Amino acid sequence: MRRALGSLSGMLLASGLLLTALALAVGCTTARRSSSVDGEPSAVALLVARAGGLARAGDGRAAEYLYQRVVRESPADPAAADALYGLGRLETDPTSGVRNHRAALAAFSRLLTEYPESRWAPEARAWQAVLSELLAREDEVVRTQMRLRGREEEAARLRLQLQQLRSVDLDLELRR
C-alpha cells in the first residue's frame, strides 16, 4: 500500500511538473489591452493591467479582486477575456496566495465558453486539459488515501482481535 501511495505521489509530482512547464511556456505572453475610440487603453483594460501588476508584485488577493470585478462588471468589454485568463493563471500560481485549481479550471472553461475567439483560447484549452488531468489525479489520491485509511483501521481491528484471541488461548492453556 505504501508503494501505491508512492506511485500516486509520483503521478501528482509529474502532473505538477507538467503544470509548471505549461505555466512557464505560456508565462511569457503579454496581455493585450483593449482600446477606447481614441486609441488609449479603456478603463477596463487599465484595471486588468493593474491586476496583472499586482499579481506580478505578489499581491494575489488584490489581483484576484480586480480580475473578478472586471469579469462581473464589464463582461462585454474585450478586456474581460484577459481578466478571465489572468484569473485562471493567478489561480494556478503557487506563489499567489489564492491557488485553487478548480477555480482556475472554471475560469479557463468560462473563457472558452464566453470568449471562444479570444486570443487566449488556445492557451486556455491547454490549461483546461492539464488542470482536468491534475484534478483527476488529485481525486484519485484522495480516494486511495481513504481506502488506505479504511484498511489501516481494519488492520488495527484485526490486531486487537488477534490480541484478544491470544489472551483467550493463554487463559485456556493456564486452565489445563
N, C-alpha and C positions, 0 to 999 in steps of 0.2 A: 504494500500500500504506500509505503514511503517513496518507493521508486516511482509509482504512478503520480504522486504529488510532485516529485522532482521533474518528471517529464512535462506535467502541466505547467509548472513554474517556468520551465524552459520554453514552452509554447507561448506563455504570456510575455516572457522576455523577448522572444523573437517577434511577437506582434508589436510590442513596444518599440523595438528597434525599427521595425517597418514603419510604424507611425512617426518616429523621429526622422527617419530618412525621407519620408514624404513631406514632413514639415520643412526639412532643410531644402528639399527640391523646389518647393513652391514658395519658400520664405523670401526669396529674392525678388518676387514680383512687386510691382509698385501699385499703389491704389490709384485708380482713375478718378478724377474729380469731375462731377457734373458741373456744367457751366450755366450761368444765367444768360440772358439775352445778350448782354454786352461783353461776354467772354470771360467774365470774372467767375470764380467758383461760387456756387449757390451757398446759402446759409446752411443747408443740409449737408452739402459736401464739406463745408468747413467743420461741421460737427463730427463728421466721420473722420476727417483728418485729425481733429483734436483727439478723438477717441484712439486713433492709431498711435498718436504721440504719447498718450497716457499709457497705452499698453506697452509700448517700447520702453517707457520710463519705469515700468514695473507697477503701475497703479491699475491693476486689473479690474478692481471693483468699479472705479470711476469710468474706465473704458467700457466695461460691460453696461453700465447705466446709460452712457451716451449712445452706444450702439442700439440698445433696446429702445431708447427714446426715439431714435430716427426711424426704426422699423415700425414702431407703434404710431407715431405721429405723422410720418411722411411716406407711407407705403407707395405712393405714386411717383415719388422722386427717383430718378435713376440711381442716386447715391444709396438708396435703401438696399439694393443688391450688394453694394460694397459693405454696408453695415452688417448685413447677414453674414457675408463672407468673413469680415473681421471678427464678428461674434463667434462664429464657428472656430476660427483659428485661435481666438483667445481661450475658448473652452478646451482646446487640445494642448495648450501650453502649460507644462508642469510648473513654470515659474510665475504664472499669472495670479495665483491665489483663487481662481474661480474654475479650475479644471473640472470638467464634467463631460465625459464622452457621450453620454446620452443627449445632453443639451446640444453638444456640438453636432451630433448626427441630426438632431431636429432642425438646427439652423441650416445645415447644408441641404437637407431634404426640402425645407421651406424655400430656400434659394432656388433650387431646381424646379420646384412647383410653380412659384410665383414669378420667377425671372429666368425662364428656360433659355433665353437668348443672351443672357448676361455673359460678359467675358470671363466670369468666374465659373461658369457651368462646367467646363471640363475638369477643373481642379476640384470643384465641389463633388462631382461624380467620383473622382479618385478618393477623396476624403471619405465619402459615403461608403465606398467599398471597404476601405481599410477599417473604418470605425465599426461597421457592421461585423466584420470578422473579429475584431478585437473584443467587442461586446459579447459575441457568441462564445469566445474563448473564456472571457471572464465569467460568464454564466456557467460554463462547463466546469470551471474551477470551483465555483460556489457549490454546485451540485455534488461534485466529487468530495469536497470538504464535508458536506452534510452527510454523505454516505460513510465517509471515514469516521466522523463523529459517532454515527449510529453503530458502526462496527466496533469502535473502541468501547462504547457503552455496553454493547453485547459481550465483548471480551471481559469487561470488568464484572458483569453479572455472572459469567461462566466461571471466572476465577473465584468469586465468592461462593458459588455453588460447589466448586471443587474443594474449597477450603472446608465448607460445611460437611461434605461427604467424607473428607479425611478425618474430621473430628468425630463423625458418627462411626467410622471404621475403627478409629482408635478406641472409642468407648466400647465397641463390640469386642475388640481384642482384649481389653482390660477385664471385661466381664467373664471371659472364658477361663 
